[in-house]
Amino acid sequence: MLTGKAVLTGKAVLTGKAVLTGKAVLTGKAVDVAGSRRGRPPGTSRRELELIALRLFTDQGFDSTTIEQIAAEAGVSKRTFFRYFSSKAGVLWSAFDSEVDTIRAALAEVPATVPMMDAIRRAVVTANHYGPRDVPELRIRMNLISCVPALQSSTAVHYDAWERAISDFAATRIGQPASSHYPLAVGRATLAACRAAYDRWSARADADLTFYLDAALAALATGFDPAVVRASAQALNEHVSARAAR
């Protein structure tokens, strides 16, 4: 789950003013850490190309990095790059787009007996697997997406696809066209709740993203009933405290 707000690095706060002409302030060190944490895959994989591209984007700027450079750095051809990604921007959005596909697939298998908002919450939580250690890499991605004009223009398209995955499902449950009032409201309210959860999680980096998403969507399903909100907040705080005590 990605949002378009300003992001935090481990040492400083970055806003849209901190990055000019499509060049990111961050270095590639955080990307290298992410790669070493997850392990270098054998051969050339999607993940290896992704990490190389992120390092080049952050070291020399998105606009200054070419697909040829990414491929050369990985020791592969342009054809191999396009086997995994449709464009340079696709490197940054591929995980998000896969999340949309996962949500759609999960919702397609939900039994009709499961309440609509419960089904949506479970599908969204299932599609997100990020933990605190993933925050630095995701901050790099969002810094690029929020500050590079060529990437900013594509943001609405990807968020709209995410929202439609929810509204299409809501339409089948409500019995109305996906483009009508209530399915659209469900999709947009869900996206807004998830973006708020993501922003809070990425700022704190103290638990898995799923805990924040689950709490936000559980509250949304009840109309933000104060009792549910308090219970969710308490459960999250207890989880964070238990994690810190390990």
C-alpha positions in Angstrom: 0.0 0.0 0.0 1.6 3.3 -1.1 0.5 6.9 -0.5 1.7 10.1 -2.0 2.6 12.1 1.1 5.9 13.3 2.2 8.1 10.6 3.7 10.7 10.2 6.4 14.2 8.8 6.0 16.0 7.3 8.9 17.7 10.7 9.6 15.6 13.5 8.2 12.2 14.5 6.9 11.8 14.8 3.2 9.0 16.9 1.7 8.2 17.7 -1.9 10.5 20.7 -1.6 13.5 18.5 -0.8 13.7 16.9 -4.2 14.2 18.9 -7.4 14.3 18.0 -11.1 13.4 14.4 -10.5 16.5 13.7 -8.4 16.0 11.9 -5.1 18.0 13.0 -2.0 18.3 9.5 -0.7 21.4 7.4 -1.5 21.2 3.7 -2.6 22.4 2.4 0.8 18.9 1.7 2.1 18.2 -0.2 -1.1 21.4 -2.3 -0.7 20.3 -3.0 2.9 16.9 -4.2 1.6 18.6 -6.4 -0.9 20.9 -8.0 1.6 18.1 -8.5 4.0 15.9 -10.4 1.6 18.8 -12.1 0.0 20.2 -11.9 -3.5 18.2 -14.1 -5.7 19.9 -16.7 -7.9 20.4 -15.4 -11.4 18.6 -12.3 -12.6 15.1 -12.0 -11.1 12.4 -9.4 -10.9 13.5 -8.6 -7.4 17.2 -8.1 -8.4 16.2 -5.8 -11.2 13.9 -3.9 -8.9 16.7 -3.3 -6.3 19.2 -2.2 -9.0 16.7 0.2 -10.4 15.9 1.7 -7.0 19.6 2.2 -6.3 20.1 4.0 -9.6 17.0 6.1 -9.2 18.1 7.3 -5.8 21.8 7.7 -6.6 21.5 9.6 -9.9 17.8 10.5 -10.3 14.8 8.8 -11.9 14.9 11.0 -15.1 18.6 10.5 -15.5 18.4 6.7 -15.3 17.7 4.7 -18.4 16.4 1.2 -18.9 19.7 0.5 -20.7 21.6 1.4 -17.6 19.4 -0.7 -15.3 19.8 -3.7 -17.7 23.6 -3.2 -18.0 24.0 -3.0 -14.2 22.1 -6.3 -13.9 24.1 -7.8 -16.7 21.0 -8.5 -18.8 19.3 -7.3 -22.0 16.5 -4.8 -22.3 14.3 -7.7 -23.4 14.9 -9.3 -20.0 13.9 -6.0 -18.3 10.7 -5.8 -20.2 9.9 -9.4 -19.3 9.3 -8.1 -15.8 8.4 -4.5 -16.2 6.5 -2.5 -18.8 8.5 0.7 -18.1 10.8 2.5 -15.7 7.8 3.6 -13.7 6.6 0.1 -13.6 9.5 -0.8 -11.3 8.0 1.5 -8.6 4.4 0.5 -9.2 4.7 -3.3 -9.8 4.2 -4.3 -6.1 1.2 -2.0 -5.8 -0.4 -3.4 -9.0 0.2 -6.9 -7.7 -1.6 -5.9 -4.5 -4.6 -4.9 -6.6 -4.6 -8.3 -8.3 -4.3 -10.1 -5.0 -7.2 -8.1 -3.5 -9.4 -8.9 -6.5 -8.6 -12.6 -6.4 -9.3 -12.7 -2.6 -12.6 -11.0 -3.0 -13.6 -13.3 -5.8 -13.3 -16.2 -3.4 -15.2 -14.8 -0.4 -18.3 -16.7 0.5 -21.6 -14.7 0.3 -22.1 -15.3 4.0 -19.2 -13.1 4.9 -20.3 -9.5 5.5 -19.1 -7.1 2.8 -16.8 -4.9 4.9 -15.4 -7.9 6.7 -14.6 -9.4 3.3 -12.9 -6.2 2.2 -10.8 -6.0 5.4 -9.6 -9.6 5.1 -8.7 -9.2 1.4 -6.8 -6.0 2.0 -4.9 -7.4 5.0 -4.1 -10.6 3.0 -2.6 -8.5 0.2 -0.2 -6.6 2.4 2.8 -8.3 3.9 5.1 -5.4 4.9 6.9 -5.2 8.2 8.9 -2.5 10.0 12.1 -3.6 8.1 10.4 -2.8 4.8 9.8 0.9 5.7 13.1 2.3 4.4 12.6 0.8 1.0 9.0 1.9 0.8 10.0 5.4 1.9 12.4 5.6 -1.1 9.7 4.5 -3.4 7.2 7.1 -2.1 9.9 9.8 -2.2 10.3 9.2 -5.9 6.6 8.8 -6.7 5.7 12.0 -4.8 8.5 14.2 -6.0 9.2 13.2 -9.6 6.7 14.9 -12.0 6.7 12.0 -14.4 5.7 9.7 -11.7 3.2 12.0 -10.0 1.1 12.0 -13.1 0.6 8.3 -13.0 -0.5 8.1 -9.3 -4.2 8.7 -9.9 -4.3 5.8 -12.4 -2.9 3.3 -9.9 -5.0 4.4 -7.0 -8.1 4.3 -9.2 -7.4 0.7 -10.1 -7.0 -0.1 -6.4 -10.3 1.7 -5.6 -12.1 -0.1 -8.4 -11.1 -3.5 -7.1 -13.1 -2.6 -3.9 -16.0 -0.8 -5.6 -16.5 -3.6 -8.1 -16.9 -6.1 -5.3 -19.2 -3.8 -3.4 -21.3 -3.4 -6.4 -22.0 -7.2 -6.5 -22.9 -7.2 -2.9 -25.1 -4.0 -3.0 -26.7 -4.9 -6.3 -25.8 -1.7 -8.0 -23.5 -0.7 -10.9 -19.9 -0.2 -9.9 -20.0 3.4 -11.1 -23.0 4.2 -8.9 -23.0 6.2 -5.7 -22.7 3.5 -3.0 -20.1 1.2 -4.5 -17.9 4.2 -5.3 -18.3 5.5 -1.7 -17.2 2.1 -0.4 -14.2 2.0 -2.6 -13.1 5.6 -1.8 -13.7 5.3 1.9 -11.7 2.1 2.0 -8.8 3.6 0.1 -8.8 6.7 2.4 -8.8 4.5 5.5 -5.9 2.4 4.1 -3.9 5.5 3.2 -4.3 6.8 6.7 -3.2 3.5 8.1 -0.2 3.4 5.8 0.9 7.0 6.6 0.7 6.2 10.4 2.5 2.9 10.0 5.4 4.3 7.8 5.9 7.2 10.3 6.1 4.8 13.3 7.5 1.6 11.8 6.7 -0.2 15.0 4.6 -3.1 13.8 3.5 -4.9 10.6 1.3 -2.9 8.3 -1.4 -5.4 8.6 -2.2 -4.4 12.2 -2.7 -0.8 11.1 -4.9 -1.8 8.1 -6.9 -4.2 10.2 -7.6 -1.5 12.8 -8.5 1.2 10.3 -10.9 -1.0 8.3 -12.5 -2.5 11.4 -13.3 1.0 12.6 -14.5 2.0 9.2 -16.9 -1.0 9.1 -18.6 0.2 12.3 -18.7 3.9 11.3 -15.8 4.6 13.6 -17.7 3.6 16.7 -15.7 5.0 19.7 -15.7 1.6 21.5 -14.3 -0.2 18.4 -11.7 2.6 17.9 -10.6 2.4 21.5 -10.4 -1.4 21.4 -8.4 -1.4 18.1 -6.0 1.2 19.5 -5.5 -0.8 22.7 -4.8 -4.0 20.7 -2.3 -2.2 18.5 -0.5 -0.7 21.4 -0.3 -4.0 23.2 1.1 -5.6 20.1 3.7 -2.9 19.7 4.7 -3.2 23.4 5.0 -6.9 23.1 7.1 -6.6 20.0 9.4 -4.1 21.6 9.9 -6.4 24.7 11.2 -9.2 22.6 
